[in-house]
């Protein structure tokens, strides 16, 4: 019974920043990779960033240099720091525990003036 609880979404202006958090429970958090995915209206869900259990990271080309994924195993939490946000970043963002295919509930990020 893995539970992933997300927070930090909201409305920001272009060029602004947000930090998303995903707190996990009911799992041995440290041994699994974690990822952030997003789905914009009318578009396919896409991988945004992943971090493995040994802290190897990968990013979608569209967010490289702007987003940073990190994890705190002591807090069983994965973060996504999003800087220089663009309107095309608007989407529902989902937290995922990779090897177990467990998903969070999703949180809305809207970038608009």
LUMRO-574052 format. One record per atom (N, C-alpha, C, CB): x negated, y negated, z; residue in three letters. Coordinates in pm, whole numbers, padded with zeros to 5 digits, always signed. Glycine has a CB too. Layout:
BEGIN
XYZALA ...
***
This chain:
BEGIN
-00083+00119+00000UNK +00000+00000+00000UNK -00087-00125+00000UNK +00094+00000+00121UNK -00146-00152-00115UNK -00230-00269-00130UNK -00142-00391-00153UNK -00331-00251-00247UNK -00174-00500-00086UNK -00103-00625-00105UNK -00203-00734-00138UNK -00021-00661+00021UNK -00176-00810-00244UNK -00258-00922-00285UNK -00172-01048-00278UNK -00316-00902-00428UNK -00213-01145-00199UNK -00136-01266-00176UNK -00216-01385-00227UNK -00101-01283-00026UNK -00158-01457-00323UNK -00226-01568-00388UNK -00181-01701-00331UNK -00202-01563-00538UNK -00268-01801-00344UNK -00236-01937-00304UNK -00324-02034-00381UNK -00254-01955-00151UNK -00286-02160-00381UNK -00368-02265-00440UNK -00321-02320-00573UNK -00503-02214-00457UNK -00219-02261-00632UNK -00168-02312-00757UNK -00093-02443-00738UNK -00078-02210-00822UNK -00064-02510-00849UNK +00008-02635-00842UNK -00006-02717-00968UNK -00039-02715-00725UNK +00029-02845-00957UNK +00024-02938-01069UNK -00097-03029-01054UNK +00154-03022-01076UNK -00178-03037-01160UNK -00294-03125-01161UNK -00302-03198-01294UNK -00425-03045-01136UNK -00370-03311-01294UNK -00391-03388-01416UNK -00509-03332-01495UNK -00413-03536-01384UNK -00511-03352-01627UNK -00627-03310-01705UNK -00756-03367-01647UNK -00612-03355-01851UNK -00859-03283-01642UNK -00985-03320-01582UNK -00994-03292-01434UNK -01009-03463-01605UNK -00884-03255-01372UNK -00882-03227-01230UNK -00930-03087-01197UNK -00745-03247-01177UNK -00923-03052-01069UNK -00972-02924-01019UNK -00871-02858-00928UNK -01104-02943-00945UNK -00874-02726-00926UNK -00796-02645-00834UNK -00880-02527-00790UNK -00664-02598-00899UNK -00853-02477-00671UNK -00915-02355-00623UNK -00808-02255-00585UNK -01009-02384-00503UNK -00805-02143-00655UNK -00711-02036-00626UNK -00773-01935-00531UNK -00666-01967-00755UNK -00691-01881-00442UNK -00734-01778-00349UNK -00643-01657-00361UNK -00735-01832-00204UNK -00700-01540-00338UNK -00624-01416-00337UNK -00673-01332-00221UNK -00637-01338-00472UNK -00589-01316-00120UNK -00624-01241-00001UNK -00567-01100-00011UNK -00572-01311+00126UNK -00652-01001+00012UNK -00613-00861-00001UNK -00597-00796+00136UNK -00716-00784-00083UNK -00505-00701+00144UNK -00487-00621+00263UNK -00451-00478+00221UNK -00379-00681+00356UNK -00471-00384+00312UNK -00439-00245+00283UNK -00534-00178+00186UNK -00302-00237+00230UNK -00656-00229+00176UNK -00754-00175+00083UNK -00895-00193+00139UNK -00742-00242-00054UNK -00986-00104+00095UNK -01127-00124+00125UNK -01178-00223+00021UNK -01209+00012+00123UNK -01163-00350+00051UNK -01180-00458-00046UNK -01318-00456-00112UNK -01159-00591+00022UNK -01422-00433-00034UNK -01559-00453-00081UNK -01601-00357-00192UNK -01652-00440+00034UNK -01536-00243-00208UNK -01581-00143-00303UNK -01519-00158-00441UNK -01552-00006-00250UNK -01428-00252-00458UNK -01357-00269-00585UNK -01389-00402-00651UNK -01208-00258-00563UNK -01387-00400-00784UNK -01393-00524-00858UNK -01261-00600-00846UNK -01427-00498-01004UNK -01268-00731-00864UNK -01150-00816-00861UNK -01150-00905-00985UNK -01147-00902-00733UNK -01031-00940-01030UNK -01021-01023-01149UNK -00907-01122-01141UNK -01004-00937-01269UNK -00921-01229-01220UNK -00815-01325-01241UNK -00772-01319-01387UNK -00861-01469-01202UNK -00642-01310-01409UNK -00583-01307-01542UNK -00479-01418-01550UNK -00520-01169-01573UNK -00444-01458-01671UNK -00342-01560-01687UNK -00256-01532-01810UNK -00405-01699-01697UNK -00133-01580-01805UNK -00042-01568-01917UNK +00030-01701-01936UNK +00058-01453-01894UNK +00009-01762-02051UNK +00076-01885-02087UNK +00204-01854-02162UNK -00017-01975-02172UNK +00300-01947-02165UNK +00426-01923-02236UNK +00403-01885-02382UNK +00514-02045-02228UNK +00462-01774-02425UNK +00452-01730-02562UNK +00319-01668-02601UNK +00478-01842-02650UNK +00232-01645-02505UNK +00101-01590-02535UNK +00075-01461-02458UNK -00007-01692-02503UNK -00022-01384-02506UNK -00062-01259-02442UNK -00137-01288-02313UNK -00148-01175-02537UNK -00121-01200-02215UNK -00200-01211-02093UNK -00348-01191-02126UNK -00154-01108-01987UNK -00433-01272-02068UNK -00575-01265-02097UNK -00657-01264-01969UNK -00617-01382-02184UNK -00773-01200-01978UNK -00867-01201-01868UNK -00933-01338-01859UNK -00973-01091-01885UNK -00939-01392-01741UNK -01004-01520-01717UNK -01143-01499-01661UNK -00920-01606-01622UNK -01153-01420-01555UNK -01280-01394-01490UNK -01270-01268-01407UNK -01323-01513-01402UNK -01380-01194-01398UNK -01386-01077-01311UNK -01516-01081-01232UNK -01376-00946-01393UNK -01512-01016-01116UNK -01632-01000-01035UNK -01632-00857-00983UNK -01636-01105-00918UNK -01742-00786-01004UNK -01751-00647-00964UNK -01785-00637-00817UNK -01855-00574-01047UNK -01785-00512-00767UNK -01818-00489-00627UNK -01961-00530-00594UNK -01797-00343-00593UNK -02049-00526-00694UNK -02187-00572-00673UNK -02210-00713-00726UNK -02284-00476-00738UNK -02101-00790-00740UNK -02098-00934-00769UNK -02148-00971-00908UNK -02181-01007-00667UNK -02138-00880-01004UNK -02159-00916-01144UNK -02033-00986-01194UNK -02193-00789-01230UNK -02048-01098-01263UNK -01934-01177-01309UNK -01927-01182-01460UNK -01942-01318-01253UNK -01804-01195-01511UNK -01778-01214-01653UNK -01666-01315-01668UNK -01742-01078-01722UNK -01672-01396-01774UNK -01574-01500-01797UNK -01525-01499-01941UNK -01632-01636-01763UNK -01401-01538-01960UNK -01351-01564-02093UNK -01426-01683-02152UNK -01199-01591-02091UNK -01450-01679-02283UNK -01524-01788-02347UNK -01458-01924-02324UNK -01535-01762-02497UNK -01326-01927-02315UNK -01254-02052-02302UNK -01275-02121-02168UNK -01108-02027-02323UNK -01325-02049-02068UNK -01342-02107-01935UNK -01487-02111-01889UNK -01261-02030-01835UNK -01578-02057-01968UNK -01720-02057-01929UNK -01769-02199-01907UNK -01805-01987-02037UNK -01840-02218-01797UNK -01891-02349-01763UNK -01795-02435-01685UNK -01930-02419-01885UNK -01668-02395-01676UNK -01567-02471-01603UNK -01514-02396-01482UNK -01453-02506-01695UNK -01499-02264-01492UNK -01443-02183-01384UNK -01552-02099-01319UNK -01330-02091-01438UNK -01536-02073-01190UNK -01628-01988-01116UNK -01550-01891-01028UNK -01725-02072-01031UNK -01577-01762-01042UNK -01514-01662-00957UNK -01613-01623-00848UNK -01470-01537-01040UNK -01562-01602-00728UNK -01645-01560-00616UNK -01562-01473-00522UNK -01704-01682-00540UNK -01630-01405-00431UNK -01559-01321-00336UNK -01624-01330-00199UNK -01556-01175-00384UNK -01542-01313-00096UNK -01587-01311+00042UNK -01535-01181+00101UNK -01538-01438+00122UNK -01621-01080+00107UNK -01577-00949+00154UNK -01536-00950+00302UNK -01687-00848+00133UNK -01597-01038+00381UNK -01561-01048+00522UNK -01418-01095+00539UNK -01656-01141+00594UNK -01368-01174+00444UNK -01231-01225+00447UNK -01138-01149+00353UNK -01229-01371+00413UNK -01191-01050+00282UNK -01114-00974+00182UNK -01042-01068+00086UNK -01013-00882+00251UNK -01115-01167+00036UNK -01056-01272-00047UNK -01142-01297-00170UNK -01038-01401+00034UNK -01076-01316-00284UNK -01143-01357-00406UNK -01093-01496-00444UNK -01117-01255-00522UNK -01182-01579-00497UNK -01150-01717-00530UNK -01173-01744-00678UNK -01235-01812-00445UNK -01102-01843-00730UNK -01128-01895-00863UNK -01132-02046-00855UNK -01020-01847-00965UNK -01252-02102-00864UNK -01270-02246-00867UNK -01255-02293-01012UNK -01409-02288-00808UNK -01160-02382-01037UNK -01131-02429-01170UNK -01159-02579-01178UNK -00984-02399-01209UNK -01255-02617-01261UNK -01292-02757-01279UNK -01264-02801-01422UNK -01440-02779-01244UNK -01256-02932-01442UNK -01232-02990-01574UNK -01114-02922-01642UNK -01357-02979-01662UNK -01003-02916-01572UNK -00886-02846-01623UNK -00828-02915-01745UNK -00781-02835-01514UNK -00778-02833-01838UNK -00721-02879-01962UNK -00575-02834-01972UNK -00802-02828-02082UNK -00493-02903-02051UNK -00354-02860-02066UNK -00341-02714-02109UNK -00283-02949-02166UNK -00433-02664-02191UNK -00428-02526-02235UNK -00459-02426-02125UNK -00523-02507-02348UNK -00501-02472-02008UNK -00518-02384-01892UNK -00386-02356-01822UNK -00616-02445-01794UNK -00280-02427-01859UNK -00150-02406-01798UNK -00104-02263-01820UNK -00048-02505-01855UNK -00073-02194-01711UNK -00034-02054-01719UNK +00003-02005-01580UNK -00147-01967-01780UNK +00059-01885-01574UNK +00072-01813-01449UNK -00056-01732-01430UNK +00199-01721-01447UNK -00121-01750-01317UNK -00246-01682-01288UNK -00222-01566-01192UNK -00348-01780-01228UNK -00277-01450-01226UNK -00257-01328-01150UNK -00389-01275-01096UNK -00189-01222-01235UNK -00386-01228-00973UNK -00499-01162-00909UNK -00485-01011-00930UNK -00506-01197-00758UNK -00596-00943-00955UNK -00594-00800-00985UNK -00710-00728-00919UNK -00596-00776-01135UNK -00683-00616-00855UNK -00786-00527-00805UNK -00813-00425-00915UNK -00744-00457-00670UNK -00931-00427-00975UNK -00956-00365-01104UNK -00939-00214-01106UNK -01092-00398-01147UNK -01017-00142-01029UNK -01019+00004-01039UNK -00889+00069-00994UNK -01133+00058-00956UNK -00807-00003-00919UNK -00682+00052-00867UNK -00559-00003-00937UNK -00671+00025-00721UNK -00575-00101-01025UNK -00466-00162-01101UNK -00356-00220-01012UNK -00406-00059-01194UNK -00395-00279-00901UNK -00302-00350-00814UNK -00302-00499-00850UNK -00340-00331-00665UNK -00183-00557-00853UNK -00164-00695-00896UNK -00101-00781-00789UNK -00080-00700-01021UNK -00138-00909-00789UNK -00070-01006-00707UNK +00059-01051-00772UNK -00159-01123-00680UNK +00129-01144-00707UNK +00260-01188-00753UNK +00252-01295-00861UNK +00339-01240-00638UNK +00138-01357-00878UNK +00119-01464-00973UNK +00144-01600-00911UNK +00210-01445-01091UNK +00068-01700-00957UNK +00086-01837-00910UNK +00076-01932-01030UNK -00020-01872-00802UNK +00164-02030-01033UNK +00173-02122-01147UNK +00068-02230-01136UNK +00311-02183-01156UNK -00006-02251-01245UNK -00098-02363-01259UNK -00050-02446-01378UNK -00246-02314-01279UNK -00022-02573-01353UNK +00024-02664-01457UNK -00071-02782-01466UNK +00169-02711-01430UNK -00125-02805-01585UNK -00217-02915-01608UNK -00147-03014-01701UNK -00354-02865-01670UNK -00109-03127-01648UNK -00031-03224-01724UNK -00038-03360-01657UNK +00116-03178-01738UNK -00028-03464-01738UNK -00019-03599-01687UNK +00125-03646-01684UNK -00103-03693-01771UNK 
***
